[in-house]
Amino acid sequence: MTATDGGAHDAGAGDGRTGPGGDTVAAVVRQWRAVRPDLDTGPMEIIGRINRCAALLQQAEDAPLRRAGLSRAEFDLLGALRRTGHELTPGELARETFSSGAAVTKRLKQLTERGLVERRGDTRDRRVAHLRLTDTGRDLVDGILPEQLAYESAVLSGVDGPRQGELAALLGGLLGQLEGRLDALRV
């Protein structure tokens, strides 16, 4: 692990920041501190844990979605169409789901073939497509969402309610900051 892919301050057992025995990021930081004690590895504690959590969540996949034959990315497209409540163009869907246009096009083809999404051509510009959920697509999203939220709650069950709120607020602040200045951070 490096400073960009994660690590931690010396977050060993009993410091209140990790469980008993620490975690993999704490071990990485201890190793870095042994070979480079001159470096401040503090950012690794946060970035490393965010990256490690994301990787583990991706490996676990989303059980309710998997049972419905959907990937997280496909569900995100269906969810965007459902929560906005109106037709969207492929470009709007790409922005809503933080996906590339090519990825959205591929997923939309699959979802259209499954009868979950339908296209309507623009009356003024044939190059533009408007997309909406079919009744089947809407019913699928409405049926899966409560089960998916229950699954996500189970994933977070080791963190009590107030701490979940604190974590959500901290991550929201970080995300807002990064979204506001990500281009400036790129080197």
Salt bridges, closest charged atoms under 4 A:
ASP10 OD1 - ARG30 NH1 3.88
ASP15 OD2 - ARG17 NH2 3.16
ASP23 OD2 - ARG49 NE 2.60
ASP38 OD2 - ARG36 NH2 2.74
ASP40 OD1 - HIS9 NE2 3.50
GLU45 OE1 - HIS9 ND1 3.39
GLU45 OE1 - ARG17 NH1 3.08
GLU45 OE2 - ARG49 NH1 3.18
GLU61 OE1 - ARG66 NH1 3.58
ASP62 OD2 - ARG72 NE 2.98
ASP76 OD1 - ARG72 NH1 3.80
GLU87 OE1 - ARG120 NH2 2.55
GLU87 OE2 - ARG132 NH1 2.79
GLU96 OE1 - ARG83 NH2 2.79
GLU113 OE2 - LYS109 NZ 2.74
GLU118 OE2 - ARG132 NE 2.62
ASP122 OD2 - HIS130 NE2 2.73
ASP125 OD1 - ARG127 NE 3.04
ASP135 OD1 - ARG138 NH1 3.12
ASP139 OD1 - ARG138 NH2 3.59
ASP142 OD1 - ARG82 NE 2.80
GLU147 OE2 - ARG67 NH2 2.38
GLU152 OE2 - ARG72 NH2 2.69
ASP183 OD1 - ARG186 NH1 2.54
